[in-house]
C-alpha cells in the first residue's frame, strides 16, 4: 500500500485541541504526526476520526452490508456496531454468517454482535432460534465483538437460566453486553444493569436516561428513520460526555442517502454543545467501549479518518479507511458487489376472506395507537364500526385494520385495528416486521390488504403499496429484508413507494413503512400485534 501524507487542522479529541498538523500514512497506519505550527493550513480543512454508528441493524437499510457501507462512507461513517438480529430471526446462524462474509467484501469496519434474543419472544413465529450454546459459539469468533441488545429484560429480572447463560458467556469472553430496556427505571433498572448490561438506546425521556446514567449505564442517543430520541436526550451530553454515544438503530435507504451520524453532530453543534463532547459521542466512545479496531488519529492507529470543511455542518471532503480513500466530495469509491441470496419464505397467497373479522356483539375493541417517531404505542378502547355483520376499518376516525401474516407457514391471519396511519384508501404491506419479520399490513379494506400482502408474497419479501388504480412493490429477496442491488437505486425506489403511501394513499406519518415495521415488535410497550394475536407489552401476554 502506498505511503502518503495529509495536512490540515487536526481535531485532537484526546487533548481537546485543534492545531495544524501533517499526518503521514504508511501501509494503512498512521506512522507520524508532525505538529509544526508553521505548517500552511487551508481554512476549510479539518481532520478528525471517522464517525461510528454505535448501534444499527444494517438490515433496516434494506441493503446488504456492502451496499450500506457504500452509502455510509460518503457521510464520514467508517464503522458500525451492528446487530444482525433481524436476519438471525429469519435465517439463524446462516444469516449471521452471511452478514459477516458480505461485510468483508468492502473496505469498511463492520463490528457485528451475537444476537441475544432469537426469537425475541415465545409469543410469535420466527424463522430460527439461537440458544445459549449457539450464542457462545458466535461470541468465540473474533468478528463478533459483543452480545447484542438483551431485549428480554423480564428474563434478566426473573433470572431466566437461558438468558443468564448468554450474558455469562459474554462476560467470560470479555465482550460487552448491550441493553434494551424501554421505560425501565429505579430498582428494576439497577437490577438489570447489575446483571452486567451497560448500554441502552431505548430511553424515552431525559429522566429515564439520567436514572440509568446514575446507575452506571451508557446511553445511546438514537435518531433513526422511525425512532427518535435526540431532542429528549441531547442536553445530557453536556454533563455526561464520556457515557454517551450516537446511533441510528434503524436507517431506511432514503434517509441514509441524505446523511448519517454527521447529521447528529451538526444538530448538536447548533445547540451549542462543546465540539469535543460531540466528537466523543460520535467517534471516541464507541471505540473505547466496544474495543474496536478503529483508528483514533494516533501514531500507530489504523488510518481511519475524515476531512471535513467545517465543524458545523461536517460536510465530508474525504474519508479514509485503513489509509484507503473510500469517499470524496459526495462520491463513494466503494463499488457495488453482487451478493448471494438467502431466504426463508414459505407461505402461499391469501384470500380476501382471510382478513374478515366477524362481529360478535363487542361494545368496544382494543386499538393500537401508533405514535409518529416512536416505537412505543398506546392502547385505545373504541366502539367498532360494523357493516354486514363484520367489523371494518373506520376511515373517518382513522381506525384501520392491521394484519400480521405468518411468512414461515400457512397459518390463520392475525387481525386487529390501528390508529394514526391516516390512509384514505388502499393498503401497505411489508415483510420487514420486527422482530420475527412476518408480513405486516395496514389498509382501509380487506381487498386492498389482501392484494398488498400477496404482492410481498410473490416477491418472497418486500414492501408494497396498493391504491385505487396503482400498485408498487419493492422486492427484498435477501431474507425478505434486503436487496442485493445498487443502494442508490433502492433508495430511489423506496422514496417513490414512500411518496405513494403519503401522497396517494394519505398516510400522515413521517415514515409509514418504518412505523409499520415496528407494529409487531412485542418487546416495546404498550400494544402490538404478532402473527398469533394482539399482545400486551406491559403484562407480556396476549390480550383480548
N, C-alpha and C positions, 0 to 999 in steps of 0.2 A: 504494500500500500504506500502511495506517495506521501512525502512529507510536505507540509505547508505551514504557513503562519497567518494569523489574522490579527488585525489591530482595531481597537475600539475602546469604548468606555466599559470597563469590566464592572459588572454589578456583583460585588462580593457579599453574598448573603451571610457568610460566616463572620466576617469582620464588620458587617453592616456599613460598608463603604463603597463608593463608586469612584474609580480612578482609571486613567488611561493605561493601557497595557497591550503588550504584544504576546499573543499566545502561540506557542509552537506545537504542532501536532505531528507525531511520528508513529506510524503503524497503528493508527486508530486511537492513540492515547495522548494525553497532554504531557509533553516532555519538559516544557519550561514555561514560566510566566514572567515576562520582563515588565516591571512596573515603573520604568523610567518616566518621570513626569514631563520630560521634554518631548515625548512622542507626539507627533501630529495626529490628532483625532478628529474625525468628522463629527459635526454636532448631532446628527441624527443616526447614531450608530452605537447601540448598547448591546453588550454581550452578556447573556445570562444563561443559567442552566435551563434545559428544556422542561416543558410542563409535563405533569403526570396526572392522569385521571386516577384518583385513589380508590375508586370503586365503580366498575362499569360492567354491564353484561353486553359483550360485543354483539351478541345475537340480536339485541334490540335495535341495532342499526340496520337490520335486515341485510347485512353484508357479512361475508366471511372475513376472518381476521385480516387477511392480506389486503382486502379492499378497504376495510376500516382504517388500516394504517395509511393507505394511500391518500385518504381524505384528511386524516387527522394531522399528519405532519405539516400540512400547509398552514395550520394554526399554531405550530410550535410544540405540539404534543410529541414527545419522544418515547413515552412508555405508558402502560396502563397496568393497574392492578385489576385483573379480570376474573370474574366469577363465571365459569362455564355451566352454571346451574341450569340454565334453560335447555341447552342441548342435552345435558345429562338426564333431565326428566323425560326426554323423548327417546334418546338412544343409549343411555347408560355410559359405561366406560368407553365404548366405541366413540361416543360423541365427544368426550373429553380429549381422547387421543386425536380426533380429527382437528380440534381447535389448536392443540399444541403443534401438530405437524404442519398445518396450514400457516400458522403464525411464523414458523421457521423459514418460510419461503421468501420473506421480505426483511429488509433492514429496519426492524422496529423491535422495541423491547416489551413484549407481552409477558406479564407475570401472572400465571394462572393459579387459581386456588383449587382445593379439593372440595367439591360441593358437599355440604354437611347435611342437607335435607332433601334427599331424593328417595321417595316422593316427599313433597313438602308436608303433607298431612295424609292421614289414612282416610280422609273424607272425600277423596277424588280419585279418578282413574288416571294414572300416569303410564308412560311407556316403558319405564325401567325403575330399578331401585338400586341404591348403593348402601350396603350395610357397613358396619364398623370395620370389618376386615377389608372391604373394598377401599374405604376411605384411607385406611392406614397404608395400603399399597400405593395409593396416589401420593400421600404425604412423603413417602420414602423417595420419591423421584425428585431430582434436582430442579426440574422445570416447575414443580408445584411449590409455591412459596408460602402458602398459608392455608388454614382451614376457612372456607368461605362462610358467609353470614349464617349464624346459627339462628334461623328463624323460629325454631321450635323452642321459644323461651319458656312455655309451660313445661316442656320436657326438662329444661335446665332447673327450673324452680322445684319441680317434683322429683328431681333426681332420677330421671329415666336412665336405665342402665346403658342402653344403646347410645344415647346422646352423650353421656358422660365418658363412654369409651372413645368416642370420636374426639372429644376435647382432650382427653388424656393422651391420645396418640400424638396430637399436635404439640402438646407441651413436652412430651418425651423427646420429640424430634426437633424441639426448639424452633417451632414455627408459630407465628401469631394466629390468633383466633378472632375472626370478625363477628361482630354482633348485628342483631336485627331485633329490636325490642321497642316497637312503636308505643308510645304512651306510658311505658313502664317507669315508675318513679318510686322514691322513698326506699323503704326497706327491701322491696322486691327488686328494685334496680340494683341496690347494693349486693343482694344475694346473687343476682345474675352476673354482675361484674366480678364478684369474689370467686366465681367459678373459673375465672381466667379468661374473660372475654373483654377486650379492651377497645373496641371501636363501635360506633353506631352511626348510621346515616339516616335514621328514621325519625329523628326528633321533630315534632310538630311545632313546638314553641320554644322560645328562649328559656323559659323557666324549666322545661324538661331537660334541655341541653345543659343548663347550668347545674341542675341536680346531678346529672351523670358526670359532668366535668369534676365536680367536687368529690365524687367517689373515685376519681382517677381514670375515667374513661375518655378516650379521644373521640372527638365529634367531627363528623364529615359534613361539610356544607354542600348540600345537593341541589343542583339545578339541572334537571333533565328536560325531556320533551313533555312529560306529564307531571311528575312530582317536583315541586319547587319549594325549598325552604331557605333560600339565600336571604331574602328580606327579613325573615324571622330570626336568623342566627348570625348574620354577618357582623353585627356590632360586638359579639363576643370575641372576635378575633383581636380586638384592641387589648384585652386583658389575658387572653389565653393563646398567644401566638405559637407556642410550642405544642399545643394539644389539638390543633385543628388542621383539616385538610380539605381540598376541593374535590368534588366528584360530580359525575353526571348520572350515574346509576343506569339510566336508560336514555339513549340518544337516537332518535329516528334519523334517517338519512338526510332528509331535507334540512334539518337544523344542524347536522354535522357539517354540511357543505358551508354553512354560514359562519360557524365558529365552534369553539370548544372551551377549554379551560382559560384560554386567553380572554374570553368574554367576561368571565368571573373576575379576573384580575382587573380589567378595565372598570367594571362596576364597583369594585372595592375601592379603587383609587378615587373614583368620583364621589365616594362617601367620606373621603378624607382620611382613610386608614393608611398608616405608615407603609411605605413600599416594601420594606424588608419583612414586615409581618405578613404581608400579602404573599410574597415570594416564598416564605417559609411554608405556607399552606399549599402553594401551587407546585413547588419544586423540591424543597428540602425535606419536609416532614415525612412524606411517603417513603423516601429512600431510607431514612433512618428507622422508621417504624417497621417496615417490611424487609429491611436488609437487602435492598435491591441492588443489582449490578448495573447501576445507572450513574453516570458521571455527574459531579457537582462542581466542575470548574476548579479542580485542584490538581497539582502536579501528580502524575501517576494515574489519574482518573481516566476512564473512557471519555473520548471526546464527544460527549452528548451535550450539545448546547445550541442556542439560537441567537440570532442577531435581529433586534427589533429597532424600529425607527424612533420610538419614544417609550416612556414608561407611563403612558396614559392610556393609549389605545392598543398598544402591544401588537402593532401591525408587523408581521414577520417578514423580514427580508431573506433570511436564510435559516435553514435548520440542518443540523449535523447529527448523525448517529454513528458512533464508532468512527468518527472522522470522515464519514461519507456524506456528501451533500444530498439530502433527501428531498428538500423543497427549496424553492427560490422564487420570491416575488409572486406568491399566489399560485404557483405551479408545482405539482408533485413530480418528483423524479422516480417515484416507485411505479413500476409497471404492473398492469393487471396480469395476474397469474391464474389461469383457468384451473379451478379446483374440482375435486371429485364431488359426487353427490351421495349422501347417506340420508336415510329417512326411515320413518316408522309410521305408516299411514294405512289403515286397514278398513275404514268404514265405507259403505256404499251410499249412493244418493238417497235423499229423504223425500217423503211425500208431504204435501201441504197439510194433510190430516195429522201429521206428527206434531204439529205446532198448535193444535186446538186445545183450549182449556175449557172444560165443561163447568158451567155454573152450578154450584151445589149449595145455594142459599147462604153464601158468605155475606155478612154485613160489611166486613172490612177485610182487606188483604194487605199483607206486608209489601212495601215497595222500597227498592234500593234508591237512595238519593245520591247520585254521582256529584262530586264536587270538582269543579274545574281546577286543574293544577294540583290536585291532591290524590293520594292513593286511598285514603280513608273514605268511607261513605257513611251516610246516615240511614236510619231506618224510619220509614214513614208508615202510617196506617191510613188507608183511604178506602172510600166506598168504590167498589169496582164498577166499570161500565159493562153493560150486558147487551148483547144482540143475539137473538135467536137461540137463547139458552147457553150462550158461550160468553166468557169474559174476554174482552178485546181491548186493544190499545185505545187510549183516550188522547187524541192529538191536541184537543183544546186545553186540557190540563197538563199535557206533556207527560202522561204516564204511558210508556211504550213497552211492548213485550220484549223480553230478553230471553235468549235461548242459549244453552250450552249443549253441544253435541259431542258425544264420545268419539274421538277420531281413531281409537285403537281397536274398536269392535263395534258391531251393530247393536246398539242399546237404545232404550227409550230416551227421548229428548227431555232434558230438564228445562222447566219454564218458570218465569216469574215476570215482574214488571219493574221498570226503572224510570227515574225522573231526571231531567236536565240534559238529555241528548238533543232535544229540540227538533227532531226530524219532523217534517211536514208531509213527507212521502218517502216511499222506498225503504231500503234497509242497508245495513252494513254488516259485514262478517269478517272474521279473522281467525286464523289458526295460531296466531301469536296471542296466547291467553295464559298468562302467568297463573300457576307455576307449571301445571301439567300440560298445557298447550293443547287442550281440546279446542273445538271450534266454538267461538262465542259470537253471537249475532244480536242485533237490536233492530227493530223495524216497526212500521206502522200497521202492517197487515201480514197475515200468515203466508200469502203468496210471495210477497217480496222477500220475507225472511228465508223461505224455502229456496228461492232462486239464488239469493246471495250465498247461502251455505253450500248449495250444490256447485256453484262456481269455484269455491275453495276446494271442495272435494275433487272436482275434475282436475285441478292442478296439483292435487296431493299437497296442498298447503299454499297459503297466500292471504291477501286481503282483497275484499271485493266491495263494490257499491252498486246498488240497483236502484234506478229511478223509474219514472213513468215510461220513457221511451229510450232509455240509455242504460248501459251496464258497463262496468270496468272491473278488471281483476289484475292484480299484480302477483304473479306466481312466485312462490318461495320454496323451491324444490329441495333445498338443503335442510332436512329435518322439519320442513314446514315452517321454518323460521327465517331462513336467509336465502338470498340469491347468490349465484356464483358468477354473475355478470358484472360489467363495469359499474362501479359505485356511483359515478355521476349520472349515469343513465337511470339507475334505480332511484336515485334521489329525485330526478325529474319526473319519473313515472309516479313515484309516491306523492310528489307535490300535486300532480294532476288529479289523482284519486282523492286526496285530501281536499282539494278545491271543490270537487264534485260533491263530497259529503257536506260541505258547508254551504256552497252557493246554490247547488241544485236541490239537494235534499233538505237543507235548512238547519244543519247542526250548529248550535251556538257555542260549542266547546272549542277551546284553543287548539286541541289536538285530539279529535274524536277517536281515531283508531288507537292511539296510545291509551287514552282513558278506557276505551272498550277492553283493551288487553288486560287491564287490572281488575275488571269486574268479577273475575273468577279467582282472584288472589285471596284465599281464605285466611291467610295469616295476618292480614291487615283488617282491623275493625272497620265498620261495625256489622254490615250485612253484605254478603256476597252470594254468588250462585256457582255451585260446582256442577259437574255432569251428573251428580247424584242428588242434587236438590239445594234448596235455599239454606244458607249457613249463617249462624250467629257467631261472629268473630269474637265477641266478648265472653260468651259462655263456652265457646269452642264446641258447638254441637249443632246438629241440624235443627231447623226451626219450622214452624208451620206458617 
